């Protein structure tokens, strides 16, 4: 089992119900495909430093989870097709520190 | 007179200065600020730290200016590139 971090940028013009569906969708995907979500962070609306595909702002979701390489394949398949997501990034770690939060002030 | 000659030789030996108006001890003796005991963690979420090592035009600063060690500089440049894809920097 490996440790991973995933950050998702969702589009700005989503409603609250749509935004919650995106969060639940990816938590389900991880839990169903031999993985386990350890922590979820909601960074809120943030400004981009430059325009990304005609958008100036975006909602940030941050997931820390345990899983196998098969879980990441299933995430990538879904994230590449998804129209509510602008970008995503997955990073592998040997150890996760769950305490430090760099975006805690922005969180409402 | 002999003493003066000795002093002159010492000055000519310090050719490793970067510029004429800089003291040699200031620049050359500096150690890496990121490999101390309580050094901050290099991570793509830690934007405050990454912005210190970026120029006005969002370029990565060289080690000649920042005096970061070779191992940490490689980590820094990788983490800065991750933050760029997410639009944080």
N, CA and C atoms of all chains as a GROMACS GRO file, in nm:
protein
  591
    1UNK      N    1   0.084  -0.120   0.000
    1UNK     CA    2   0.000   0.000   0.000
    1UNK      C    3   0.088   0.125   0.000
    2UNK      N    4   0.047   0.221  -0.078
    2UNK     CA    5   0.119   0.347  -0.084
    2UNK      C    6   0.030   0.461  -0.036
    3UNK      N    7   0.096   0.572  -0.004
    3UNK     CA    8   0.023   0.692   0.037
    3UNK      C    9   0.023   0.793  -0.077
    4UNK      N   10  -0.092   0.855  -0.095
    4UNK     CA   11  -0.105   0.952  -0.205
    4UNK      C   12  -0.175   1.079  -0.158
    5UNK      N   13  -0.151   1.185  -0.236
    5UNK     CA   14  -0.226   1.310  -0.218
    5UNK      C   15  -0.283   1.351  -0.353
    6UNK      N   16  -0.408   1.390  -0.350
    6UNK     CA   17  -0.472   1.434  -0.474
    6UNK      C   18  -0.536   1.570  -0.454
    7UNK      N   19  -0.508   1.663  -0.544
    7UNK     CA   20  -0.576   1.793  -0.541
    7UNK      C   21  -0.653   1.809  -0.672
    8UNK      N   22  -0.778   1.852  -0.655
    8UNK     CA   23  -0.867   1.869  -0.770
    8UNK      C   24  -0.907   2.016  -0.778
    9UNK      N   25  -0.909   2.071  -0.899
    9UNK     CA   26  -0.962   2.206  -0.921
    9UNK      C   27  -1.094   2.193  -0.994
   10UNK      N   28  -1.204   2.228  -0.923
   10UNK     CA   29  -1.336   2.225  -0.985
   10UNK      C   30  -1.369   2.362  -1.040
   11UNK      N   31  -1.464   2.366  -1.132
   11UNK     CA   32  -1.498   2.493  -1.198
   11UNK      C   33  -1.567   2.588  -1.102
   12UNK      N   34  -1.558   2.718  -1.135
   12UNK     CA   35  -1.607   2.821  -1.045
   12UNK      C   36  -1.759   2.830  -1.046
   13UNK      N   37  -1.821   2.804  -1.160
   13UNK     CA   38  -1.965   2.830  -1.175
   13UNK      C   39  -2.050   2.708  -1.140
   14UNK      N   40  -2.001   2.628  -1.043
   14UNK     CA   41  -2.081   2.515  -0.996
   14UNK      C   42  -2.167   2.558  -0.879
   15UNK      N   43  -2.287   2.496  -0.868
   15UNK     CA   44  -2.370   2.521  -0.752
   15UNK      C   45  -2.322   2.432  -0.637
   16UNK      N   46  -2.383   2.453  -0.518
   16UNK     CA   47  -2.336   2.379  -0.400
   16UNK      C   48  -2.363   2.230  -0.412
   17UNK      N   49  -2.479   2.197  -0.470
   17UNK     CA   50  -2.513   2.055  -0.484
   17UNK      C   51  -2.418   1.985  -0.581
   18UNK      N   52  -2.384   2.055  -0.689
   18UNK     CA   53  -2.292   1.997  -0.787
   18UNK      C   54  -2.152   1.978  -0.728
   19UNK      N   55  -2.115   2.077  -0.645
   19UNK     CA   56  -1.981   2.071  -0.585
   19UNK      C   57  -1.971   1.956  -0.485
   20UNK      N   58  -2.078   1.934  -0.408
   20UNK     CA   59  -2.075   1.823  -0.313
   20UNK      C   60  -2.074   1.688  -0.384
   21UNK      N   61  -2.139   1.683  -0.501
   21UNK     CA   62  -2.140   1.558  -0.578
   21UNK      C   63  -2.000   1.521  -0.625
   22UNK      N   64  -1.922   1.624  -0.664
   22UNK     CA   65  -1.785   1.599  -0.710
   22UNK      C   66  -1.700   1.541  -0.598
   23UNK      N   67  -1.719   1.597  -0.477
   23UNK     CA   68  -1.642   1.549  -0.362
   23UNK      C   69  -1.679   1.404  -0.328
   24UNK      N   70  -1.810   1.378  -0.325
   24UNK     CA   71  -1.855   1.243  -0.290
   24UNK      C   72  -1.815   1.141  -0.395
   25UNK      N   73  -1.812   1.186  -0.522
   25UNK     CA   74  -1.780   1.093  -0.631
   25UNK      C   75  -1.639   1.037  -0.617
   26UNK      N   76  -1.545   1.126  -0.585
   26UNK     CA   77  -1.406   1.082  -0.579
   26UNK      C   78  -1.374   1.008  -0.449
   27UNK      N   79  -1.448   1.042  -0.342
   27UNK     CA   80  -1.432   0.963  -0.219
   27UNK      C   81  -1.484   0.821  -0.239
   28UNK      N   82  -1.593   0.809  -0.314
   28UNK     CA   83  -1.648   0.676  -0.343
   28UNK      C   84  -1.551   0.594  -0.427
   29UNK      N   85  -1.495   0.659  -0.530
   29UNK     CA   86  -1.406   0.590  -0.622
   29UNK      C   87  -1.288   0.527  -0.548
   30UNK      N   88  -1.233   0.603  -0.452
   30UNK     CA   89  -1.116   0.554  -0.380
   30UNK      C   90  -1.156   0.439  -0.288
   31UNK      N   91  -1.268   0.457  -0.217
   31UNK     CA   92  -1.307   0.356  -0.120
   31UNK      C   93  -1.350   0.224  -0.186
   32UNK      N   94  -1.404   0.234  -0.309
   32UNK     CA   95  -1.450   0.113  -0.375
   32UNK      C   96  -1.336   0.034  -0.440
   33UNK      N   97  -1.229   0.104  -0.479
   33UNK     CA   98  -1.121   0.036  -0.551
   33UNK      C   99  -1.000   0.014  -0.460
   34UNK      N  100  -1.020  -0.060  -0.352
   34UNK     CA  101  -0.913  -0.105  -0.263
   34UNK      C  102  -0.834   0.008  -0.199
   35UNK      N  103  -0.901   0.120  -0.173
   35UNK     CA  104  -0.833   0.233  -0.110
   35UNK      C  105  -0.907   0.279   0.013
   36UNK      N  106  -0.850   0.381   0.079
   36UNK     CA  107  -0.912   0.431   0.201
   36UNK      C  108  -0.876   0.578   0.217
   37UNK      N  109  -0.979   0.665   0.228
   37UNK     CA  110  -0.955   0.809   0.245
   37UNK      C  111  -0.920   0.837   0.390
   38UNK      N  112  -0.806   0.906   0.413
   38UNK     CA  113  -0.763   0.938   0.549
   38UNK      C  114  -0.807   1.077   0.591
   39UNK      N  115  -0.804   1.171   0.495
   39UNK     CA  116  -0.839   1.309   0.531
   39UNK      C  117  -0.886   1.385   0.408
   40UNK      N  118  -0.983   1.473   0.428
   40UNK     CA  119  -1.027   1.560   0.318
   40UNK      C  120  -1.018   1.705   0.364
   41UNK      N  121  -0.965   1.789   0.274
   41UNK     CA  122  -0.956   1.932   0.304
   41UNK      C  123  -1.027   2.008   0.194
   42UNK      N  124  -1.099   2.113   0.235
   42UNK     CA  125  -1.167   2.198   0.140
   42UNK      C  126  -1.106   2.338   0.146
   43UNK      N  127  -1.027   2.372   0.044
   43UNK     CA  128  -0.954   2.499   0.048
   43UNK      C  129  -1.041   2.617   0.007
   44UNK      N  130  -1.154   2.593  -0.056
   44UNK     CA  131  -1.243   2.701  -0.096
   44UNK      C  132  -1.206   2.764  -0.229
   45UNK      N  133  -1.264   2.881  -0.257
   45UNK     CA  134  -1.235   2.952  -0.382
   45UNK      C  135  -1.099   3.019  -0.374
   46UNK      N  136  -1.014   2.996  -0.472
   46UNK     CA  137  -0.883   3.062  -0.477
   46UNK      C  138  -0.861   3.121  -0.616
   47UNK      N  139  -0.783   3.230  -0.618
   47UNK     CA  140  -0.748   3.292  -0.746
   47UNK      C  141  -0.630   3.218  -0.809
   48UNK      N  142  -0.635   3.199  -0.941
   48UNK     CA  143  -0.520   3.146  -1.013
   48UNK      C  144  -0.419   3.258  -1.036
   49UNK      N  145  -0.294   3.218  -1.052
   49UNK     CA  146  -0.192   3.318  -1.083
   49UNK      C  147  -0.204   3.364  -1.228
   50UNK      N  148  -0.247   3.272  -1.315
   50UNK     CA  149  -0.276   3.309  -1.454
   50UNK      C  150  -0.397   3.228  -1.501
   51UNK      N  151  -0.452   3.265  -1.616
   51UNK     CA  152  -0.574   3.200  -1.662
   51UNK      C  153  -0.548   3.054  -1.698
   52UNK      N  154  -0.640   2.967  -1.655
   52UNK     CA  155  -0.633   2.826  -1.692
   52UNK      C  156  -0.762   2.790  -1.763
   53UNK      N  157  -0.754   2.767  -1.891
   53UNK     CA  158  -0.868   2.733  -1.977
   53UNK      C  159  -0.984   2.829  -1.956
   54UNK      N  160  -0.954   2.959  -1.969
   54UNK     CA  161  -1.051   3.070  -1.966
   54UNK      C  162  -1.116   3.092  -1.829
   55UNK      N  163  -1.055   3.041  -1.723
   55UNK     CA  164  -1.109   3.062  -1.588
   55UNK      C  165  -1.008   3.138  -1.503
   56UNK      N  166  -1.062   3.224  -1.413
   56UNK     CA  167  -0.975   3.300  -1.324
   56UNK      C  168  -0.973   3.246  -1.181
   57UNK      N  169  -1.079   3.172  -1.144
   57UNK     CA  170  -1.090   3.119  -1.009
   57UNK      C  171  -1.129   2.972  -1.014
   58UNK      N  172  -1.114   2.906  -0.899
   58UNK     CA  173  -1.154   2.765  -0.894
   58UNK      C  174  -1.166   2.715  -0.752
   59UNK      N  175  -1.250   2.612  -0.735
   59UNK     CA  176  -1.265   2.547  -0.604
   59UNK      C  177  -1.158   2.439  -0.591
   60UNK      N  178  -1.092   2.438  -0.475
   60UNK     CA  179  -0.986   2.340  -0.453
   60UNK      C  180  -1.032   2.233  -0.354
   61UNK      N  181  -1.010   2.107  -0.392
   61UNK     CA  182  -1.036   1.993  -0.303
   61UNK      C  183  -0.905   1.916  -0.285
   62UNK      N  184  -0.878   1.877  -0.161
   62UNK     CA  185  -0.752   1.808  -0.131
   62UNK      C  186  -0.782   1.678  -0.057
   63UNK      N  187  -0.738   1.566  -0.113
   63UNK     CA  188  -0.764   1.434  -0.053
   63UNK      C  189  -0.632   1.366  -0.019
   64UNK      N  190  -0.627   1.308   0.100
   64UNK     CA  191  -0.512   1.226   0.139
   64UNK      C  192  -0.560   1.084   0.158
   65UNK      N  193  -0.500   0.989   0.090
   65UNK     CA  194  -0.555   0.853   0.094
   65UNK      C  195  -0.446   0.749   0.080
   66UNK      N  196  -0.489   0.625   0.112
   66UNK     CA  197  -0.406   0.507   0.103
   66UNK      C  198  -0.458   0.426  -0.014
   67UNK      N  199  -0.371   0.363  -0.090
   67UNK     CA  200  -0.424   0.287  -0.201
   67UNK      C  201  -0.319   0.211  -0.279
   68UNK      N  202  -0.367   0.146  -0.384
   68UNK     CA  203  -0.282   0.067  -0.473
   68UNK      C  204  -0.278   0.137  -0.609
   69UNK      N  205  -0.184   0.096  -0.695
   69UNK     CA  206  -0.180   0.156  -0.829
   69UNK      C  207  -0.308   0.136  -0.910
   70UNK      N  208  -0.387   0.037  -0.876
   70UNK     CA  209  -0.514   0.018  -0.949
   70UNK      C  210  -0.615   0.127  -0.915
   71UNK      N  211  -0.606   0.183  -0.791
   71UNK     CA  212  -0.698   0.291  -0.755
   71UNK      C  213  -0.671   0.416  -0.837
   72UNK      N  214  -0.541   0.440  -0.863
   72UNK     CA  215  -0.505   0.561  -0.935
   72UNK      C  216  -0.546   0.551  -1.082
   73UNK      N  217  -0.542   0.430  -1.136
   73UNK     CA  218  -0.588   0.412  -1.275
   73UNK      C  219  -0.735   0.448  -1.288
   74UNK      N  220  -0.814   0.407  -1.188
   74UNK     CA  221  -0.958   0.434  -1.195
   74UNK      C  222  -0.987   0.583  -1.175
   75UNK      N  223  -0.903   0.652  -1.095
   75UNK     CA  224  -0.921   0.796  -1.078
   75UNK      C  225  -0.889   0.869  -1.207
   76UNK      N  226  -0.778   0.830  -1.269
   76UNK     CA  227  -0.735   0.901  -1.390
   76UNK      C  228  -0.834   0.883  -1.504
   77UNK      N  229  -0.894   0.763  -1.513
   77UNK     CA  230  -0.992   0.738  -1.619
   77UNK      C  231  -1.111   0.832  -1.606
   78UNK      N  232  -1.157   0.849  -1.480
   78UNK     CA  233  -1.274   0.934  -1.458
   78UNK      C  234  -1.242   1.082  -1.467
   79UNK      N  235  -1.124   1.121  -1.419
   79UNK     CA  236  -1.091   1.263  -1.411
   79UNK      C  237  -1.062   1.321  -1.549
   80UNK      N  238  -1.012   1.238  -1.640
   80UNK     CA  239  -0.982   1.290  -1.773
   80UNK      C  240  -1.108   1.322  -1.852
   81UNK      N  241  -1.216   1.248  -1.823
   81UNK     CA  242  -1.341   1.270  -1.897
   81UNK      C  243  -1.425   1.380  -1.832
   82UNK      N  244  -1.410   1.396  -1.699
   82UNK     CA  245  -1.499   1.480  -1.620
   82UNK      C  246  -1.500   1.625  -1.670
   83UNK      N  247  -1.623   1.681  -1.689
   83UNK     CA  248  -1.634   1.817  -1.740
   83UNK      C  249  -1.642   1.921  -1.629
   84UNK      N  250  -1.660   1.878  -1.505
   84UNK     CA  251  -1.668   1.973  -1.394
   84UNK      C  252  -1.532   2.003  -1.334
   85UNK      N  253  -1.429   1.939  -1.386
   85UNK     CA  254  -1.294   1.955  -1.331
   85UNK      C  255  -1.204   2.023  -1.434
   86UNK      N  256  -1.124   2.118  -1.388
   86UNK     CA  257  -1.028   2.184  -1.478
   86UNK      C  258  -0.897   2.106  -1.480
   87UNK      N  259  -0.842   2.080  -1.361
   87UNK     CA  260  -0.714   2.010  -1.352
   87UNK      C  261  -0.710   1.924  -1.227
   88UNK      N  262  -0.614   1.831  -1.225
   88UNK     CA  263  -0.591   1.753  -1.104
   88UNK      C  264  -0.443   1.714  -1.097
   89UNK      N  265  -0.399   1.680  -0.978
   89UNK     CA  266  -0.259   1.640  -0.958
   89UNK      C  267  -0.251   1.533  -0.848
   90UNK      N  268  -0.178   1.426  -0.876
   90UNK     CA  269  -0.161   1.318  -0.779
   90UNK      C  270  -0.012   1.304  -0.748
   91UNK      N  271   0.021   1.304  -0.619
   91UNK     CA  272   0.160   1.292  -0.575
   91UNK      C  273   0.172   1.174  -0.480
   92UNK      N  274   0.279   1.096  -0.495
   92UNK     CA  275   0.301   0.980  -0.409
   92UNK      C  276   0.399   1.016  -0.298
   93UNK      N  277   0.370   0.968  -0.175
   93UNK     CA  278   0.456   0.994  -0.059
   93UNK      C  279   0.489   0.863   0.011
   94UNK      N  280   0.602   0.864   0.080
   94UNK     CA  281   0.634   0.751   0.167
   94UNK      C  282   0.561   0.763   0.300
   95UNK      N  283   0.553   0.886   0.350
   95UNK     CA  284   0.481   0.909   0.475
   95UNK      C  285   0.397   1.035   0.460
   96UNK      N  286   0.278   1.034   0.520
   96UNK     CA  287   0.192   1.152   0.516
   96UNK      C  288   0.190   1.217   0.654
   97UNK      N  289   0.199   1.350   0.658
   97UNK     CA  290   0.175   1.421   0.784
   97UNK      C  291   0.037   1.487   0.776
   98UNK      N  292  -0.051   1.440   0.865
   98UNK     CA  293  -0.191   1.483   0.858
   98UNK      C  294  -0.218   1.608   0.941
   99UNK      N  295  -0.115   1.659   1.010
   99UNK     CA  296  -0.139   1.769   1.104
   99UNK      C  297  -0.134   1.906   1.037
  100UNK      N  298  -0.028   1.929   0.957
  100UNK     CA  299  -0.008   2.064   0.904
  100UNK      C  300  -0.108   2.095   0.794
  101UNK      N  301  -0.170   2.214   0.806
  101UNK     CA  302  -0.262   2.263   0.703
  101UNK      C  303  -0.215   2.400   0.658
  102UNK      N  304  -0.179   2.409   0.530
  102UNK     CA  305  -0.125   2.535   0.480
  102UNK      C  306  -0.235   2.632   0.439
  103UNK      N  307  -0.355   2.581   0.415
  103UNK     CA  308  -0.464   2.667   0.368
  103UNK      C  309  -0.577   2.672   0.471
  104UNK      N  310  -0.542   2.670   0.598
  104UNK     CA  311  -0.646   2.661   0.701
  104UNK      C  312  -0.720   2.793   0.719
  105UNK      N  313  -0.654   2.906   0.690
  105UNK     CA  314  -0.715   3.036   0.713
  105UNK      C  315  -0.829   3.063   0.616
  106UNK      N  316  -0.814   3.012   0.493
  106UNK     CA  317  -0.912   3.040   0.390
  106UNK      C  318  -1.039   2.957   0.414
  107UNK      N  319  -1.024   2.845   0.487
  107UNK     CA  320  -1.134   2.754   0.510
  107UNK      C  321  -1.243   2.822   0.594
  108UNK      N  322  -1.368   2.810   0.548
  108UNK     CA  323  -1.479   2.872   0.619
  108UNK      C  324  -1.549   2.770   0.710
  109UNK      N  325   5.903   4.646   0.593
  109UNK     CA  326   5.870   4.626   0.452
  109UNK      C  327   5.833   4.481   0.422
  110UNK      N  328   5.901   4.391   0.495
  110UNK     CA  329   5.871   4.249   0.470
  110UNK      C  330   5.728   4.214   0.508
  111UNK      N  331   5.680   4.275   0.618
  111UNK     CA  332   5.545   4.245   0.663
  111UNK      C  333   5.441   4.287   0.557
  112UNK      N  334   5.465   4.405   0.494
  112UNK     CA  335   5.371   4.454   0.393
  112UNK      C  336   5.361   4.358   0.275
  113UNK      N  337   5.474   4.301   0.236
  113UNK     CA  338   5.472   4.207   0.123
  113UNK      C  339   5.384   4.086   0.155
  114UNK      N  340   5.395   4.042   0.279
  114UNK     CA  341   5.315   3.925   0.321
  114UNK      C  342   5.167   3.955   0.312
  115UNK      N  343   5.127   4.076   0.349
  115UNK     CA  344   4.985   4.111   0.344
  115UNK      C  345   4.935   4.113   0.200
  116UNK      N  346   5.020   4.166   0.111
  116UNK     CA  347   4.977   4.177  -0.028
  116UNK      C  348   4.950   4.039  -0.088
  117UNK      N  349   5.034   3.942  -0.053
  117UNK     CA  350   5.017   3.808  -0.108
  117UNK      C  351   4.882   3.749  -0.063
  118UNK      N  352   4.845   3.776   0.062
  118UNK     CA  353   4.720   3.722   0.115
  118UNK      C  354   4.599   3.776   0.039
  119UNK      N  355   4.607   3.903   0.001
  119UNK     CA  356   4.495   3.963  -0.071
  119UNK      C  357   4.481   3.904  -0.213
  120UNK      N  358   4.593   3.878  -0.276
  120UNK     CA  359   4.585   3.827  -0.413
  120UNK      C  360   4.537   3.682  -0.416
  121UNK      N  361   4.555   3.612  -0.303
  121UNK     CA  362   4.514   3.472  -0.304
  121UNK      C  363   4.362   3.456  -0.305
  122UNK      N  364   4.290   3.555  -0.250
  122UNK     CA  365   4.144   3.542  -0.241
  122UNK      C  366   4.080   3.583  -0.372
  123UNK      N  367   4.097   3.498  -0.473
  123UNK     CA  368   4.042   3.528  -0.605
  123UNK      C  369   3.898   3.479  -0.619
  124UNK      N  370   3.847   3.411  -0.516
  124UNK     CA  371   3.715   3.348  -0.528
  124UNK      C  372   3.602   3.446  -0.501
  125UNK      N  373   3.633   3.574  -0.482
  125UNK     CA  374   3.528   3.674  -0.461
  125UNK      C  375   3.442   3.687  -0.585
  126UNK      N  376   3.315   3.716  -0.564
  126UNK     CA  377   3.224   3.732  -0.676
  126UNK      C  378   3.238   3.871  -0.736
  127UNK      N  379   3.251   3.974  -0.650
  127UNK     CA  380   3.272   4.110  -0.700
  127UNK      C  381   3.373   4.180  -0.612
  128UNK      N  382   3.420   4.296  -0.658
  128UNK     CA  383   3.527   4.368  -0.588
  128UNK      C  384   3.478   4.422  -0.454
  129UNK      N  385   3.353   4.465  -0.448
  129UNK     CA  386   3.305   4.539  -0.332
  129UNK      C  387   3.242   4.450  -0.226
  130UNK      N  388   3.253   4.318  -0.245
  130UNK     CA  389   3.193   4.226  -0.151
  130UNK      C  390   3.299   4.168  -0.059
  131UNK      N  391   3.263   4.155   0.070
  131UNK     CA  392   3.354   4.087   0.160
  131UNK      C  393   3.349   3.937   0.134
  132UNK      N  394   3.466   3.875   0.133
  132UNK     CA  395   3.471   3.734   0.095
  132UNK      C  396   3.400   3.646   0.197
  133UNK      N  397   3.402   3.688   0.325
  133UNK     CA  398   3.342   3.603   0.427
  133UNK      C  399   3.189   3.602   0.416
  134UNK      N  400   3.132   3.714   0.370
  134UNK     CA  401   2.987   3.726   0.366
  134UNK      C  402   2.926   3.622   0.273
  135UNK      N  403   2.977   3.609   0.154
  135UNK     CA  404   2.912   3.529   0.052
  135UNK      C  405   2.960   3.384   0.052
  136UNK      N  406   3.092   3.365   0.063
  136UNK     CA  407   3.145   3.230   0.041
  136UNK      C  408   3.125   3.139   0.163
  137UNK      N  409   3.117   3.198   0.281
  137UNK     CA  410   3.106   3.115   0.399
  137UNK      C  411   2.964   3.078   0.435
  138UNK      N  412   2.866   3.124   0.355
  138UNK     CA  413   2.727   3.101   0.390
  138UNK      C  414   2.688   2.954   0.367
  139UNK      N  415   2.613   2.901   0.462
  139UNK     CA  416   2.566   2.762   0.445
  139UNK      C  417   2.423   2.762   0.392
  140UNK      N  418   2.378   2.645   0.359
  140UNK     CA  419   2.244   2.629   0.301
  140UNK      C  420   2.136   2.660   0.405
  141UNK      N  421   2.042   2.751   0.377
  141UNK     CA  422   1.938   2.785   0.476
  141UNK      C  423   1.831   2.677   0.491
  142UNK      N  424   1.824   2.582   0.397
  142UNK     CA  425   1.717   2.482   0.401
  142UNK      C  426   1.762   2.349   0.460
  143UNK      N  427   1.894   2.336   0.494
  143UNK     CA  428   1.939   2.211   0.555
  143UNK      C  429   1.988   2.233   0.697
  144UNK      N  430   1.927   2.331   0.766
  144UNK     CA  431   1.955   2.350   0.908
  144UNK      C  432   1.872   2.251   0.990
  145UNK      N  433   1.878   2.271   1.123
  145UNK     CA  434   1.805   2.177   1.210
  145UNK      C  435   1.653   2.198   1.200
  146UNK      N  436   1.608   2.323   1.219
  146UNK     CA  437   1.464   2.350   1.218
  146UNK      C  438   1.422   2.412   1.084
  147UNK      N  439   1.473   2.355   0.976
  147UNK     CA  440   1.444   2.412   0.845
  147UNK      C  441   1.300   2.385   0.806
  148UNK      N  442   1.236   2.477   0.730
  148UNK     CA  443   1.099   2.454   0.685
  148UNK      C  444   1.091   2.342   0.582
  149UNK      N  445   0.973   2.279   0.573
  149UNK     CA  446   0.953   2.166   0.482
  149UNK      C  447   0.931   2.221   0.341
  150UNK      N  448   0.998   2.158   0.245
  150UNK     CA  449   0.979   2.196   0.105
  150UNK      C  450   0.862   2.117   0.050
  151UNK      N  451   0.756   2.189   0.017
  151UNK     CA  452   0.635   2.122  -0.032
  151UNK      C  453   0.562   2.215  -0.127
  152UNK      N  454   0.485   2.158  -0.219
  152UNK     CA  455   0.417   2.244  -0.317
  152UNK      C  456   0.301   2.321  -0.257
  153UNK      N  457   0.257   2.284  -0.134
  153UNK     CA  458   0.152   2.359  -0.068
  153UNK      C  459   0.206   2.477   0.012
  154UNK      N  460   0.334   2.473   0.044
  154UNK     CA  461   0.397   2.578   0.124
  154UNK      C  462   0.439   2.693   0.033
  155UNK      N  463   0.341   2.779  -0.002
  155UNK     CA  464   0.365   2.880  -0.105
  155UNK      C  465   0.454   2.992  -0.054
  156UNK      N  466   0.444   3.020   0.078
  156UNK     CA  467   0.524   3.130   0.133
  156UNK      C  468   0.673   3.104   0.114
  157UNK      N  469   0.713   2.978   0.131
  157UNK     CA  470   0.855   2.944   0.115
  157UNK      C  471   0.896   2.948  -0.032
  158UNK      N  472   0.811   2.896  -0.119
  158UNK     CA  473   0.847   2.886  -0.260
  158UNK      C  474   0.858   3.024  -0.325
  159UNK      N  475   0.778   3.120  -0.275
  159UNK     CA  476   0.781   3.252  -0.337
  159UNK      C  477   0.912   3.326  -0.306
  160UNK      N  478   0.982   3.282  -0.202
  160UNK     CA  479   1.112   3.344  -0.171
  160UNK      C  480   1.218   3.309  -0.275
  161UNK      N  481   1.201   3.195  -0.342
  161UNK     CA  482   1.302   3.147  -0.435
  161UNK      C  483   1.260   3.164  -0.580
  162UNK      N  484   1.180   3.269  -0.603
  162UNK     CA  485   1.131   3.296  -0.739
  162UNK      C  486   1.157   3.443  -0.769
  163UNK      N  487   1.193   3.474  -0.894
  163UNK     CA  488   1.221   3.612  -0.931
  163UNK      C  489   1.091   3.686  -0.961
  164UNK      N  490   1.103   3.812  -1.004
  164UNK     CA  491   0.984   3.890  -1.035
  164UNK      C  492   0.905   3.831  -1.150
  165UNK      N  493   0.975   3.767  -1.243
  165UNK     CA  494   0.910   3.714  -1.362
  165UNK      C  495   0.884   3.564  -1.349
  166UNK      N  496   0.870   3.516  -1.224
  166UNK     CA  497   0.834   3.378  -1.195
  166UNK      C  498   0.939   3.276  -1.242
  167UNK      N  499   1.063   3.317  -1.246
  167UNK     CA  500   1.169   3.222  -1.279
  167UNK      C  501   1.234   3.171  -1.151
  168UNK      N  502   1.289   3.050  -1.157
  168UNK     CA  503   1.356   2.993  -1.041
  168UNK      C  504   1.494   3.055  -1.026
  169UNK      N  505   1.526   3.101  -0.901
  169UNK     CA  506   1.654   3.168  -0.879
  169UNK      C  507   1.767   3.066  -0.873
  170UNK      N  508   1.887   3.101  -0.922
  170UNK     CA  509   2.001   3.008  -0.919
  170UNK      C  510   2.064   2.999  -0.779
  171UNK      N  511   2.144   2.894  -0.759
  171UNK     CA  512   2.207   2.874  -0.628
  171UNK      C  513   2.313   2.978  -0.600
  172UNK      N  514   2.363   3.043  -0.702
  172UNK     CA  515   2.466   3.146  -0.682
  172UNK      C  516   2.412   3.259  -0.594
  173UNK      N  517   2.285   3.291  -0.608
  173UNK     CA  518   2.223   3.398  -0.531
  173UNK      C  519   2.172   3.347  -0.397
  174UNK      N  520   2.105   3.231  -0.397
  174UNK     CA  521   2.037   3.185  -0.277
  174UNK      C  522   2.123   3.096  -0.188
  175UNK      N  523   2.229   3.037  -0.244
  175UNK     CA  524   2.320   2.947  -0.172
  175UNK      C  525   2.248   2.828  -0.109
  176UNK      N  526   2.153   2.772  -0.183
  176UNK     CA  527   2.088   2.648  -0.143
  176UNK      C  528   2.173   2.531  -0.194
  177UNK      N  529   2.178   2.423  -0.115
  177UNK     CA  530   2.261   2.310  -0.154
  177UNK      C  531   2.202   2.240  -0.276
  178UNK      N  532   2.285   2.155  -0.339
  178UNK     CA  533   2.247   2.097  -0.468
  178UNK      C  534   2.127   2.003  -0.455
  179UNK      N  535   2.125   1.930  -0.343
  179UNK     CA  536   2.016   1.834  -0.322
  179UNK      C  537   1.883   1.906  -0.300
  180UNK      N  538   1.888   2.014  -0.220
  180UNK     CA  539   1.764   2.085  -0.189
  180UNK      C  540   1.715   2.167  -0.307
  181UNK      N  541   1.808   2.214  -0.390
  181UNK     CA  542   1.769   2.292  -0.507
  181UNK      C  543   1.690   2.206  -0.606
  182UNK      N  544   1.729   2.077  -0.615
  182UNK     CA  545   1.657   1.986  -0.705
  182UNK      C  546   1.516   1.964  -0.653
  183UNK      N  547   1.503   1.951  -0.519
  183UNK     CA  548   1.370   1.934  -0.461
  183UNK      C  549   1.285   2.059  -0.483
  184UNK      N  550   1.347   2.177  -0.462
  184UNK     CA  551   1.275   2.304  -0.478
  184UNK      C  552   1.218   2.318  -0.618
  185UNK      N  553   1.301   2.290  -0.718
  185UNK     CA  554   1.257   2.312  -0.856
  185UNK      C  555   1.145   2.216  -0.893
  186UNK      N  556   1.148   2.093  -0.836
  186UNK     CA  557   1.039   1.999  -0.862
  186UNK      C  558   0.908   2.046  -0.798
  187UNK      N  559   0.917   2.099  -0.676
  187UNK     CA  560   0.796   2.141  -0.605
  187UNK      C  561   0.737   2.268  -0.666
  188UNK      N  562   0.824   2.356  -0.718
  188UNK     CA  563   0.776   2.478  -0.782
  188UNK      C  564   0.699   2.443  -0.909
  189UNK      N  565   0.746   2.341  -0.982
  189UNK     CA  566   0.678   2.302  -1.105
  189UNK      C  567   0.543   2.239  -1.076
  190UNK      N  568   0.532   2.169  -0.960
  190UNK     CA  569   0.402   2.113  -0.922
  190UNK      C  570   0.304   2.225  -0.889
  191UNK      N  571   0.352   2.328  -0.819
  191UNK     CA  572   0.265   2.439  -0.781
  191UNK      C  573   0.221   2.520  -0.902
  192UNK      N  574   0.304   2.519  -1.008
  192UNK     CA  575   0.267   2.592  -1.129
  192UNK      C  576   0.151   2.525  -1.201
  193UNK      N  577   0.150   2.390  -1.201
  193UNK     CA  578   0.041   2.322  -1.272
  193UNK      C  579  -0.093   2.345  -1.203
  194UNK      N  580  -0.089   2.365  -1.070
  194UNK     CA  581  -0.213   2.391  -0.997
  194UNK      C  582  -0.251   2.540  -0.997
  195UNK      N  583  -0.165   2.624  -1.052
  195UNK     CA  584  -0.197   2.766  -1.058
  195UNK      C  585  -0.182   2.838  -0.927
  196UNK      N  586  -0.102   2.783  -0.835
  196UNK     CA  587  -0.086   2.848  -0.704
  196UNK      C  588   0.019   2.958  -0.709
  197UNK      N  589   0.122   2.940  -0.793
  197UNK     CA  590   0.229   3.042  -0.805
  197UNK      C  591   0.212   3.115  -0.937
   0.00000   0.00000   0.00000
